[in-house]
């Protein structure tokens, strides 16, 4: 888990250092205190602060949203926040932060401009694939039956 200084967190949140310090003192931001008495903020806490609250969403029903998507058949939908947008030539690379994971997509520059994507925006990644691979980290394998039997004979 990545811990950020108050200054780094304030920059990511787009607020001033003193504002974030006040939020910490008011208990609105969860931090970890180092042995030297300095506050550190986990990335997941930054995600929580960037996410629109349920109360805010209930008060303002999508009047400001003008998206054309009404419904979509794709079931593999991942909601996250734009961490980085890099555009060069016809293509753009968009990195989405989804919890403590990142997803990178390469889309057209026109699509980035049409969606007006910028850092901190909420976005939805829709994965459409006919093949999905699943992997696990390698674990030390148990000794084979032959090796176990040979040890017992000794």
DSSP file (Angstrom, degrees, kcal/mol; ACC not computed):
  #  RESIDUE AA STRUCTURE BP1 BP2  ACC     N-H-->O    O-->H-N    N-H-->O    O-->H-N    TCO  KAPPA ALPHA  PHI   PSI    X-CA   Y-CA   Z-CA
    1    1 A X              0   0    0      0, 0.0     2,-0.4     0, 0.0    99,-0.0   0.000 360.0 360.0 360.0 127.2    0.0    0.0    0.0
    2    2 A X        -     0   0    0      1,-0.0    41,-1.8     2,-0.0     2,-0.4  -0.669 360.0-157.7 -84.7 128.4    1.5    3.3   -1.1
    3    3 A X  E     -A   42   0A   0     -2,-0.4     2,-0.3    39,-0.2    39,-0.2  -0.900   8.4-157.2-107.2 135.5    1.5    6.1    1.5
    4    4 A X  E     -A   41   0A   0     37,-3.2    37,-2.7    -2,-0.4     2,-0.1  -0.792  18.0-114.8-111.2 151.8    1.7    9.7    0.4
    5    5 A X  E  >  -A   40   0A   0     -2,-0.3     4,-2.6    35,-0.2     5,-0.2  -0.343  37.1-106.0 -71.9 165.9    2.8   12.8    2.2
    6    6 A X  H  > S+     0   0    0     33,-0.5     4,-2.6     1,-0.2     5,-0.2   0.899 122.4  51.8 -61.6 -40.3    0.2   15.5    2.9
    7    7 A X  H  > S+     0   0    0      2,-0.2     4,-1.9     1,-0.2    -1,-0.2   0.922 111.0  46.5 -63.4 -44.3    1.7   17.6    0.2
    8    8 A X  H  > S+     0   0    0      2,-0.2     4,-2.2     1,-0.2    -2,-0.2   0.913 113.9  48.8 -63.6 -42.9    1.6   14.8   -2.4
    9    9 A X  H  X S+     0   0    0     -4,-2.6     4,-2.3     1,-0.2    -2,-0.2   0.904 109.1  52.4 -64.6 -41.7   -2.0   13.9   -1.4
   10   10 A X  H  X>S+     0   0    0     -4,-2.6     5,-2.2     1,-0.2     4,-1.3   0.899 108.9  50.9 -61.1 -40.3   -3.1   17.6   -1.6
   11   11 A X  H  <5S+     0   0    0     -4,-1.9     3,-0.3     1,-0.2    -1,-0.2   0.929 111.0  47.6 -63.6 -45.1   -1.7   17.7   -5.1
   12   12 A X  H  <5S+     0   0    0     -4,-2.2    -2,-0.2     1,-0.2    -1,-0.2   0.871 114.6  46.6 -63.7 -36.2   -3.6   14.6   -6.2
   13   13 A X  H  <5S-     0   0    0     -4,-2.3    -1,-0.2    -5,-0.2    -2,-0.2   0.658 109.1-124.3 -80.8 -15.8   -6.8   15.9   -4.7
   14   14 A X  T  <5S+     0   0    0     -4,-1.3     2,-0.3    -3,-0.3    -3,-0.2   0.811  71.5 115.8  76.2  29.7   -6.4   19.3   -6.2
   15   15 A X  S   <S-     0   0    0     -5,-2.2    -1,-0.3    -6,-0.2    -2,-0.1  -0.809  70.2 -90.3-123.8 167.7   -6.6   21.1   -2.9
   16   16 A X     >  -     0   0    0     -2,-0.3     4,-2.2     1,-0.1     5,-0.2  -0.380  31.4-117.5 -76.4 156.8   -4.2   23.2   -0.9
   17   17 A X  H  > S+     0   0    0      1,-0.2     4,-2.3     2,-0.2     5,-0.2   0.921 115.6  49.4 -57.4 -47.4   -1.9   21.8    1.7
   18   18 A X  H  > S+     0   0    0      1,-0.2     4,-2.1     2,-0.2    -1,-0.2   0.856 108.2  54.3 -65.6 -34.5   -3.5   23.8    4.5
   19   19 A X  H  > S+     0   0    0      2,-0.2     4,-2.2     1,-0.2    -1,-0.2   0.938 109.9  46.4 -62.5 -46.7   -6.9   22.7    3.5
   20   20 A X  H  X S+     0   0    0     -4,-2.2     4,-2.1     1,-0.2    -2,-0.2   0.886 109.7  54.0 -65.2 -38.5   -5.9   19.0    3.6
   21   21 A X  H  X S+     0   0    0     -4,-2.3     4,-2.4     1,-0.2    -1,-0.2   0.905 108.3  50.4 -61.6 -40.5   -4.2   19.6    7.0
   22   22 A X  H  X S+     0   0    0     -4,-2.1     4,-2.2     1,-0.2    -2,-0.2   0.911 108.3  52.1 -63.2 -42.0   -7.5   21.1    8.3
   23   23 A X  H  X>S+     0   0    0     -4,-2.2     5,-2.4     2,-0.2     6,-0.9   0.889 109.7  50.2 -60.4 -38.6   -9.4   18.0    7.0
   24   24 A X  H ><5S+     0   0    0     -4,-2.1     3,-1.2     1,-0.2    -2,-0.2   0.943 111.2  47.5 -63.8 -47.9   -7.0   15.8    8.9
   25   25 A X  H 3<5S+     0   0    0     -4,-2.4    -2,-0.2     1,-0.3    -1,-0.2   0.818 110.9  52.4 -64.0 -31.0   -7.4   17.7   12.1
   26   26 A X  H 3<5S-     0   0    0     -4,-2.2    -1,-0.3    -5,-0.2    -2,-0.2   0.562 115.7-117.1 -80.5  -8.7  -11.2   17.6   11.7
   27   27 A X  T <<5S+     0   0    0     -3,-1.2    -3,-0.2    -4,-0.5    -2,-0.1   0.604  82.4 120.6  83.7  11.8  -11.1   13.8   11.3
   28   28 A X  S   <S+     0   0    0     -5,-2.4     2,-0.4    -6,-0.2    -4,-0.2   0.672  70.4  51.6 -80.9 -16.8  -12.4   13.9    7.7
   29   29 A X  S    S-     0   0    0     -6,-0.9     2,-0.4    -5,-0.1    -2,-0.2  -0.982  80.7-136.4-124.6 128.5   -9.3   12.2    6.3
   30   30 A X        +     0   0    0     -2,-0.4    12,-0.4    12,-0.1     2,-0.3  -0.694  34.0 170.0 -83.8 130.7   -7.8    9.0    7.7
   31   31 A X        -     0   0    0     -2,-0.4     2,-0.4    10,-0.1    10,-0.2  -0.850  32.9-128.4-132.9 168.7   -4.1    9.1    8.1
   32   32 A X  E     -B   40   0A   0      8,-2.8     8,-2.5    -2,-0.3     2,-0.5  -0.967  25.1-139.1-115.0 138.7   -1.2    7.1    9.6
   33   33 A X  E     -B   39   0A   0     -2,-0.4     6,-0.2     6,-0.2     8,-0.0  -0.863  14.2-137.7-103.6 128.8    1.2    8.9   11.8
   34   34 A X    >   -     0   0    0      4,-3.0     3,-2.1    -2,-0.5    -1,-0.0  -0.224  32.5 -99.5 -74.6 170.0    4.9    8.2   11.5
   35   35 A X  T 3  S+     0   0    0      1,-0.3    -1,-0.1     2,-0.1    -2,-0.0   0.760 126.6  57.1 -62.2 -23.3    7.2    7.8   14.5
   36   36 A X  T 3  S-     0   0    0      2,-0.1    -1,-0.3     1,-0.0    -2,-0.0   0.412 123.2-106.0 -86.7   1.1    8.3   11.4   13.8
   37   37 A X  S <  S+     0   0    0     -3,-2.1     2,-0.3     1,-0.3    -2,-0.1   0.607  73.8 139.2  86.8  12.5    4.7   12.6   14.1
   38   38 A X        -     0   0    0      1,-0.0    -4,-3.0   -33,-0.0     2,-0.3  -0.702  51.3-122.5 -93.3 143.2    4.1   13.2   10.3
   39   39 A X  E     - B   0  33A   0     -2,-0.3   -33,-0.5    -6,-0.2     2,-0.4  -0.630  24.9-170.7 -84.2 139.8    0.8   12.3    8.7
   40   40 A X  E     -AB   5  32A   0     -8,-2.5    -8,-2.8    -2,-0.3     2,-0.5  -0.986   8.8-150.9-128.1 141.2    0.8    9.8    5.7
   41   41 A X  E     -A    4   0A   0    -37,-2.7   -37,-3.2    -2,-0.4   -10,-0.1  -0.949  13.3-129.8-119.8 128.6   -2.2    9.1    3.6
   42   42 A X  E >>  -A    3   0A   0     -2,-0.5     4,-1.4   -12,-0.4     3,-0.8  -0.418  20.1-122.4 -73.3 148.7   -2.9    5.8    1.8
   43   43 A X  H 3> S+     0   0    0    -41,-1.8     4,-2.3     1,-0.2     5,-0.2   0.853 113.0  60.2 -58.6 -35.4   -3.8    5.9   -1.9
   44   44 A X  H 3> S+     0   0    0      1,-0.2     4,-1.9     2,-0.2    -1,-0.2   0.827 102.1  52.7 -64.6 -29.9   -7.1    4.1   -1.1
   45   45 A X  H <> S+     0   0    0     -3,-0.8     4,-2.1     2,-0.2    -1,-0.2   0.863 106.7  52.5 -70.6 -36.3   -8.0    7.1    1.1
   46   46 A X  H  X S+     0   0    0     -4,-1.4     4,-2.1     2,-0.2    -2,-0.2   0.920 108.3  51.2 -62.6 -43.3   -7.3    9.4   -1.8
   47   47 A X  H  X S+     0   0    0     -4,-2.3     4,-1.8     1,-0.2    -2,-0.2   0.909 108.8  51.3 -58.7 -42.9   -9.7    7.2   -3.9
   48   48 A X  H  < S+     0   0    0     -4,-1.9    -1,-0.2     1,-0.2    -2,-0.2   0.898 111.2  47.4 -62.3 -40.7  -12.4    7.5   -1.2
   49   49 A X  H  < S+     0   0    0     -4,-2.1    -1,-0.2     1,-0.2    -2,-0.2   0.833 112.5  48.9 -71.6 -31.8  -12.0   11.3   -1.2
   50   50 A X  H  < S+     0   0    0     -4,-2.1    -1,-0.2    -5,-0.2    -2,-0.2   0.776  92.2  94.0 -77.2 -25.7  -12.2   11.6   -5.0
   51   51 A X  S  < S-     0   0    0     -4,-1.8     2,-0.2    -5,-0.2    30,-0.0  -0.438  86.8-112.1 -69.5 136.1  -15.3    9.4   -5.2
   52   52 A X        -     0   0    0     -2,-0.1    -1,-0.1     1,-0.1    -2,-0.1  -0.486  37.7-114.9 -67.1 136.8  -18.5   11.3   -5.3
   53   53 A X     >  -     0   0    0     -2,-0.2     4,-2.2     1,-0.1     5,-0.2  -0.338  13.6-121.8 -72.6 155.1  -20.5   10.6   -2.1
   54   54 A X  H  > S+     0   0    0      1,-0.2     4,-2.1     2,-0.2     5,-0.2   0.862 113.8  55.2 -62.9 -36.4  -23.8    8.7   -2.3
   55   55 A X  H  > S+     0   0    0      2,-0.2     4,-1.8     1,-0.2    -1,-0.2   0.911 108.5  47.1 -64.6 -42.3  -25.5   11.7   -0.6
   56   56 A X  H  > S+     0   0    0      1,-0.2     4,-2.0     2,-0.2    -2,-0.2   0.908 112.0  50.5 -65.1 -41.5  -24.2   14.1   -3.3
   57   57 A X  H  < S+     0   0    0     -4,-2.2    -1,-0.2     1,-0.2    -2,-0.2   0.866 109.9  50.5 -64.9 -35.9  -25.3   11.7   -6.1
   58   58 A X  H  < S+     0   0    0     -4,-2.1     3,-0.4     1,-0.2    -1,-0.2   0.866 110.9  49.0 -70.1 -36.0  -28.8   11.4   -4.5
   59   59 A X  H  < S+     0   0    0     -4,-1.8     2,-0.7     1,-0.3    -2,-0.2   0.882 117.5  39.2 -70.9 -38.9  -29.2   15.2   -4.3
   60   60 A X  S  < S-     0   0    0     -4,-2.0     2,-0.5    -5,-0.1    -1,-0.3  -0.733  79.0-159.1-116.9  82.8  -28.1   15.9   -7.9
   61   61 A X        -     0   0    0     -2,-0.7     2,-0.2    -3,-0.4    -3,-0.1  -0.498  58.1 -67.4 -68.2 118.2  -29.5   13.2  -10.2
   62   62 A X  S    S+     0   0    0     -2,-0.5    -1,-0.2     1,-0.2    -5,-0.0   0.409  88.2 135.0   4.3  42.8  -27.4   13.2  -13.4
   63   63 A X  S    S+     0   0    0     -2,-0.2    -1,-0.2     1,-0.2    -2,-0.1   0.854  77.4  45.3 -72.3 -34.0  -28.6   16.6  -14.6
   64   64 A X  S    S+     0   0    0     -4,-0.2     2,-0.4     2,-0.0    -1,-0.2   0.675  94.6  93.1 -83.1 -16.2  -25.0   17.5  -15.4
   65   65 A X        +     0   0    0      1,-0.1    -4,-0.0     2,-0.0     0, 0.0  -0.632  43.0 170.6 -79.3 129.4  -24.3   14.1  -17.1
   66   66 A X        +     0   0    0     -2,-0.4    -1,-0.1     0, 0.0    -3,-0.0   0.104  23.5 145.1-124.2  21.3  -24.9   14.3  -20.8
   67   67 A X        -     0   0    0      1,-0.1    -2,-0.0     2,-0.1    48,-0.0  -0.234  48.1-139.9 -62.9 150.1  -23.5   10.9  -21.8
   68   68 A X        +     0   0    0      2,-0.0     2,-0.5     0, 0.0    -1,-0.1   0.586  69.2 108.5 -87.6 -12.0  -25.2    9.0  -24.6
   69   69 A X        +     0   0    0      1,-0.2     3,-0.1     3,-0.0    -2,-0.1  -0.549  30.6 161.9 -72.9 119.3  -24.9    5.6  -22.9
   70   70 A X  S    S-     0   0    0     -2,-0.5     2,-0.3     1,-0.5    -1,-0.2   0.800  71.3 -15.6 -99.0 -47.0  -28.3    4.5  -21.8
   71   71 A X        -     0   0    0      0, 0.0    -1,-0.5     0, 0.0     2,-0.3  -0.979  61.0-162.3-154.3 154.2  -27.6    0.8  -21.5
   72   72 A X        -     0   0    0     -2,-0.3    -3,-0.0     2,-0.1     0, 0.0  -0.996  20.5-140.7-142.7 146.3  -24.8   -1.5  -22.6
   73   73 A X        +     0   0    0     -2,-0.3     2,-0.1     2,-0.0    -1,-0.1   0.702  69.5 108.3 -81.2 -18.9  -24.6   -5.3  -22.9
   74   74 A X        -     0   0    0      1,-0.2    -2,-0.1     2,-0.1    54,-0.1  -0.385  46.1-172.3 -63.1 129.8  -21.0   -5.5  -21.7
   75   75 A X        +     0   0    0     52,-0.2     2,-1.7     1,-0.2    -1,-0.2   0.670  66.8  82.0 -97.1 -19.7  -20.9   -7.0  -18.2
   76   76 A X        +     0   0    0     51,-0.5    51,-2.8     2,-0.0     2,-0.5  -0.580  61.7 156.4 -88.5  77.8  -17.2   -6.5  -17.5
   77   77 A X  E     -C  126   0B   0     -2,-1.7     2,-0.5    49,-0.2    49,-0.2  -0.900  22.8-169.4-109.9 129.9  -17.4   -2.9  -16.4
   78   78 A X  E     -C  125   0B   0     47,-3.0    47,-3.1    -2,-0.5     2,-0.4  -0.969   8.9-152.9-122.7 118.2  -14.8   -1.4  -14.1
   79   79 A X  E     +C  124   0B   0     -2,-0.5     2,-0.2    45,-0.2    45,-0.2  -0.751  35.5 130.9 -92.7 133.4  -15.4    2.0  -12.6
   80   80 A X  E     -C  123   0B   0     43,-2.6    43,-2.5    -2,-0.4     2,-0.4  -0.823  50.6 -86.4-157.4-164.4  -12.4    4.1  -11.7
   81   81 A X  E     -CD 122  97B   0     16,-2.3    16,-3.5    -2,-0.2     2,-0.4  -0.961  40.1-107.7-125.5 139.8  -10.7    7.4  -11.9
   82   82 A X  E     + D   0  96B   0     39,-3.0    38,-3.3    -2,-0.4    14,-0.2  -0.506  35.4 175.8 -67.9 121.4   -8.4    8.7  -14.7
   83   83 A X  E     -     0   0B   0     12,-3.5     2,-0.3    -2,-0.4    13,-0.2   0.752  65.1  -0.5 -96.4 -32.1   -4.9    8.8  -13.4
   84   84 A X  E     - D   0  95B   0     11,-1.4    11,-2.9    34,-0.1     2,-0.4  -0.975  51.5-163.5-160.6 142.9   -3.1    9.9  -16.6
   85   85 A X  E     + D   0  94B   0     -2,-0.3     2,-0.5     9,-0.2     9,-0.2  -0.987  11.7 179.9-130.2 122.0   -3.9   10.8  -20.2
   86   86 A X  E     - D   0  93B   0      7,-2.8     7,-3.5    -2,-0.4     2,-0.4  -0.978   5.5-173.0-123.9 118.7   -1.1   10.9  -22.7
   87   87 A X  E     + D   0  92B   0     -2,-0.5     2,-0.3     5,-0.3     5,-0.2  -0.929  11.5 162.7-115.6 134.1   -2.0   11.8  -26.3
   88   88 A X  E >   - D   0  91B   0      3,-2.6     3,-1.4    -2,-0.4     2,-0.2  -0.937  61.3 -35.5-149.8 123.6    0.4   11.7  -29.2
   89   89 A X  T 3  S-     0   0    0     -2,-0.3    20,-0.0     1,-0.2     0, 0.0  -0.442 122.7 -20.6  66.0-133.0   -0.6   11.7  -32.9
   90   90 A X  T 3  S+     0   0    0     -2,-0.2    19,-3.2    19,-0.1    20,-0.4   0.663 126.7  64.8 -83.5 -17.7   -3.8    9.8  -33.6
   91   91 A X  E <   -DE  88 108B   0     -3,-1.4    -3,-2.6    17,-0.3     2,-0.3  -0.670  58.2-163.1-111.9 160.9   -3.8    7.7  -30.4
   92   92 A X  E     -DE  87 107B   0     15,-3.1    15,-2.3    -5,-0.2     2,-0.5  -0.992  13.9-140.2-138.7 147.2   -4.0    8.4  -26.7
   93   93 A X  E     -DE  86 106B   0     -7,-3.5    -7,-2.8    -2,-0.3     2,-0.5  -0.939  18.7-168.5-108.5 126.0   -3.1    6.3  -23.6
   94   94 A X  E     -DE  85 105B   0     11,-3.1    11,-2.8    -2,-0.5     2,-0.6  -0.965   5.3-159.9-118.3 124.9   -5.5    6.5  -20.7
   95   95 A X  E     -DE  84 104B   0    -11,-2.9   -12,-3.5    -2,-0.5   -11,-1.4  -0.920   8.9-163.2-107.6 122.0   -4.6    5.0  -17.3
   96   96 A X  E     -DE  82 103B   0      7,-3.4     7,-2.5    -2,-0.6     2,-0.6  -0.857  11.3-143.5-104.7 135.6   -7.5    4.3  -15.0
   97   97 A X  E     +DE  81 102B   0    -16,-3.5   -16,-2.3    -2,-0.4     2,-0.6  -0.891  19.5 179.9 -98.9 118.9   -7.1    3.8  -11.3
   98   98 A X  E >   - E   0 101B   0      3,-2.7     3,-1.9    -2,-0.6     2,-0.3  -0.898  63.6 -56.8-122.2  98.3   -9.5    1.1  -10.0
   99   99 A X  T 3  S-     0   0    0     -2,-0.6   -18,-0.1     1,-0.3   -52,-0.1  -0.535 118.9 -22.6  64.7-125.9   -9.0    0.7   -6.3
  100  100 A X  T 3  S+     0   0    0     -2,-0.3     2,-0.3    -3,-0.1    -1,-0.3   0.215 127.7  82.0 -99.9  15.1   -5.4   -0.3   -5.9
  101  101 A X  E <   -E   98   0B   0     -3,-1.9    -3,-2.7     2,-0.0     2,-0.4  -0.769  65.5-144.7-113.3 160.0   -5.1   -1.5   -9.5
  102  102 A X  E     -E   97   0B   0     -2,-0.3     2,-0.4    -5,-0.2    -5,-0.2  -0.959   6.2-163.5-124.8 149.0   -4.5    0.3  -12.7
  103  103 A X  E     -E   96   0B   0     -7,-2.5    -7,-3.4    -2,-0.4     2,-0.5  -0.997   8.1-155.6-128.5 132.2   -5.8   -0.4  -16.2
  104  104 A X  E     -E   95   0B   0     -2,-0.4     2,-0.4    -9,-0.2    -9,-0.2  -0.933  11.8-176.8-113.4 131.1   -4.3    1.1  -19.3
  105  105 A X  E     -E   94   0B   0    -11,-2.8   -11,-3.1    -2,-0.5     2,-0.6  -0.962  18.2-147.2-125.2 142.8   -6.3    1.6  -22.5
  106  106 A X  E     +E   93   0B   0     -2,-0.4     2,-0.2   -13,-0.2   -13,-0.2  -0.951  34.2 156.6-108.8 117.6   -5.2    2.9  -25.9
  107  107 A X  E     -E   92   0B   0    -15,-2.3   -15,-3.1    -2,-0.6     2,-0.1  -0.760  46.4 -73.8-130.7 175.7   -7.9    4.8  -27.6
  108  108 A X  E  >  -E   91   0B   0     -2,-0.2     4,-1.6   -17,-0.2   -17,-0.3  -0.382  33.5-125.8 -73.5 152.7   -8.1    7.4  -30.3
  109  109 A X  H  > S+     0   0    0    -19,-3.2     4,-2.3     1,-0.2     5,-0.2   0.877 112.5  58.8 -62.2 -37.5   -7.1   11.0  -29.5
  110  110 A X  H  > S+     0   0    0    -20,-0.4     4,-2.8     1,-0.2    -1,-0.2   0.891 103.0  52.3 -58.7 -40.4  -10.6   12.1  -30.9
  111  111 A X  H  > S+     0   0    0      2,-0.2     4,-2.6     1,-0.2    -1,-0.2   0.905 108.4  50.3 -64.4 -41.0  -12.3    9.9  -28.3
  112  112 A X  H  X>S+     0   0    0     -4,-1.6     5,-1.8     2,-0.2     4,-0.8   0.921 113.7  45.4 -61.6 -43.8  -10.3   11.5  -25.5
  113  113 A X  H  <5S+     0   0    0     -4,-2.3     3,-0.2     2,-0.2    -2,-0.2   0.901 113.2  49.5 -67.3 -40.8  -11.2   14.9  -26.7
  114  114 A X  H  <5S+     0   0    0     -4,-2.8    -2,-0.2     1,-0.2    -1,-0.2   0.898 115.9  42.4 -65.0 -40.3  -14.9   14.0  -27.2
  115  115 A X  H  <5S-     0   0    0     -4,-2.6    -1,-0.2    -5,-0.2    -2,-0.2   0.597 102.7-136.7 -79.9 -11.0  -15.1   12.5  -23.7
  116  116 A X  T  <5 -     0   0    0     -4,-0.8     2,-0.3    -3,-0.2    -3,-0.2   0.907  33.5-172.1  53.6  45.9  -13.1   15.5  -22.3
  117  117 A X      < +     0   0    0     -5,-1.8     2,-0.3    -6,-0.2    -1,-0.2  -0.502  13.6 158.5 -73.9 132.4  -11.0   13.0  -20.2
  118  118 A X    >   -     0   0    0     -2,-0.3     3,-2.1   -34,-0.0   -36,-0.3  -0.969  49.3 -68.1-147.7 163.0   -8.6   14.6  -17.7
  119  119 A X  T 3  S+     0   0    0     -2,-0.3   -36,-0.2     1,-0.3     3,-0.1  -0.204 118.4  22.5 -54.7 133.1   -6.9   13.5  -14.6
  120  120 A X  T 3  S+     0   0    0    -38,-3.3    -1,-0.3     1,-0.3   -37,-0.1   0.214  89.1 132.2  94.9 -14.5   -9.3   12.9  -11.7
  121  121 A X    <   -     0   0    0     -3,-2.1   -39,-3.0   -39,-0.1    -1,-0.3  -0.393  61.2-117.2 -69.1 146.4  -12.4   12.3  -13.8
  122  122 A X  E     +C   81   0B   0    -41,-0.2     2,-0.3    -3,-0.1   -41,-0.2  -0.670  44.0 171.7 -79.2 139.7  -14.5    9.3  -13.1
  123  123 A X  E     -C   80   0B   0    -43,-2.5   -43,-2.6    -2,-0.3     2,-0.5  -0.961  29.0-130.8-147.4 162.5  -14.6    6.9  -16.0
  124  124 A X  E     -C   79   0B   0     -2,-0.3     2,-0.5   -45,-0.2   -45,-0.2  -0.973  12.1-154.5-120.7 124.3  -15.9    3.4  -16.9
  125  125 A X  E     -C   78   0B   0    -47,-3.1   -47,-3.0    -2,-0.5     2,-0.6  -0.871   9.7-163.6 -96.4 127.6  -13.7    0.8  -18.5
  126  126 A X  E     -C   77   0B   0     -2,-0.5     2,-0.6   -49,-0.2   -49,-0.2  -0.956   6.3-153.5-114.8 117.0  -15.8   -1.7  -20.5
  127  127 A X        -     0   0    0    -51,-2.8     2,-0.6    -2,-0.6   -51,-0.5  -0.807  13.2-178.2 -96.6 120.1  -13.9   -4.9  -21.3
  128  128 A X        +     0   0    0     -2,-0.6     2,-0.3   -54,-0.1    -2,-0.0  -0.957  21.6 145.1-118.1 110.9  -15.1   -6.7  -24.4
  129  129 A X        -     0   0    0     -2,-0.6     3,-0.1     1,-0.1    -2,-0.0  -0.999  45.9-153.5-148.2 147.1  -13.1   -9.9  -25.1
  130  130 A X  S    S+     0   0    0     -2,-0.3     2,-0.4     1,-0.2    -1,-0.1   0.621  90.8  45.4 -91.4 -15.7  -13.8  -13.4  -26.4
  131  131 A X        -     0   0    0      2,-0.0     2,-0.4     0, 0.0    -1,-0.2  -0.990  63.6-173.1-130.4 137.3  -10.9  -14.8  -24.4
  132  132 A X        -     0   0    0     -2,-0.4     2,-0.4    -3,-0.1    -3,-0.0  -0.997  10.8-153.0-128.4 131.0  -10.0  -14.2  -20.8
  133  133 A X        -     0   0    0     -2,-0.4     2,-0.4     2,-0.0    -2,-0.0  -0.828   6.5-161.6-102.9 142.9   -6.8  -15.5  -19.2
  134  134 A X        +     0   0    0     -2,-0.4     2,-0.3     2,-0.0    -2,-0.0  -0.979  12.8 178.3-124.2 137.1   -6.6  -16.3  -15.5
  135  135 A X        -     0   0    0     -2,-0.4     2,-0.3     0, 0.0    -2,-0.0  -0.918  14.1-158.5-136.0 159.9   -3.3  -16.6  -13.6
  136  136 A X        -     0   0    0     -2,-0.3     2,-0.2     3,-0.0     3,-0.1  -0.934  34.6 -97.5-131.3 157.6   -2.0  -17.2  -10.1
  137  137 A X        -     0   0    0     -2,-0.3     2,-0.2     1,-0.1     0, 0.0  -0.507  51.5 -98.7 -71.0 146.4    1.3  -16.4   -8.5
  138  138 A X        -     0   0    0     -2,-0.2     2,-0.3     3,-0.0    -1,-0.1  -0.447  40.6-164.0 -69.0 135.8    3.6  -19.4   -8.4
  139  139 A X        -     0   0    0     -2,-0.2     2,-0.3    -3,-0.1    -3,-0.0  -0.866  34.8 -91.1-116.3 153.7    3.7  -21.3   -5.2
  140  140 A X        -     0   0    0     -2,-0.3     2,-0.1     1,-0.1     0, 0.0  -0.489  50.5-126.8 -64.9 126.5    6.3  -23.8   -4.1
  141  141 A X        -     0   0    0     -2,-0.3     3,-0.1     1,-0.1    -1,-0.1  -0.429  20.2-106.6 -78.7 150.2    5.0  -27.2   -5.3
  142  142 A X        -     0   0    0      1,-0.1    -1,-0.1    -2,-0.1     3,-0.1  -0.406  47.7 -89.5 -69.6 150.7    4.6  -30.1   -2.9
  143  143 A X        -     0   0    0      1,-0.1    -1,-0.1    -2,-0.1     5,-0.0  -0.302  50.9-101.4 -61.9 146.7    7.3  -32.9   -3.3
  144  144 A X     >  -     0   0    0      1,-0.1     4,-2.0    -3,-0.1     5,-0.2  -0.195  26.9-111.6 -66.8 161.4    6.3  -35.6   -5.8
  145  145 A X  H  > S+     0   0    0      1,-0.2     4,-2.4     2,-0.2     5,-0.2   0.868 117.5  54.5 -62.1 -38.1    4.9  -38.9   -4.6
  146  146 A X  H  > S+     0   0    0      1,-0.2     4,-2.3     2,-0.2    -1,-0.2   0.920 108.3  48.2 -63.3 -43.8    8.1  -40.7   -5.9
  147  147 A X  H  > S+     0   0    0      1,-0.2     4,-1.8     2,-0.2    -1,-0.2   0.885 112.0  50.0 -64.7 -38.6   10.3  -38.4   -3.9
  148  148 A X  H  X S+     0   0    0     -4,-2.0     4,-1.7     2,-0.2    -1,-0.2   0.913 111.3  48.1 -65.5 -43.1    8.2  -38.9   -0.7
  149  149 A X  H  X S+     0   0    0     -4,-2.4     4,-1.4     1,-0.2    -2,-0.2   0.890 109.9  52.6 -65.2 -39.8    8.3  -42.7   -1.1
  150  150 A X  H  X S+     0   0    0     -4,-2.3     4,-0.9     1,-0.2    -1,-0.2   0.875 108.4  51.0 -64.5 -37.9   12.1  -42.7   -1.6
  151  151 A X  H  < S+     0   0    0     -4,-1.8     3,-0.4     1,-0.2    -1,-0.2   0.881 106.9  53.8 -67.5 -37.4   12.6  -40.7    1.6
  152  152 A X  H  < S+     0   0    0     -4,-1.7    -1,-0.2     1,-0.2    -2,-0.2   0.833 104.1  55.8 -66.9 -31.8   10.4  -43.1    3.6
  153  153 A X  H  <        0   0    0     -4,-1.4    -1,-0.2     1,-0.2    -2,-0.2   0.766 360.0 360.0 -71.7 -26.0   12.6  -46.1    2.5
  154  154 A X     <        0   0    0     -4,-0.9    -1,-0.2    -3,-0.4    -2,-0.2   0.482 360.0 360.0 -69.4 360.0   15.8  -44.5    3.8
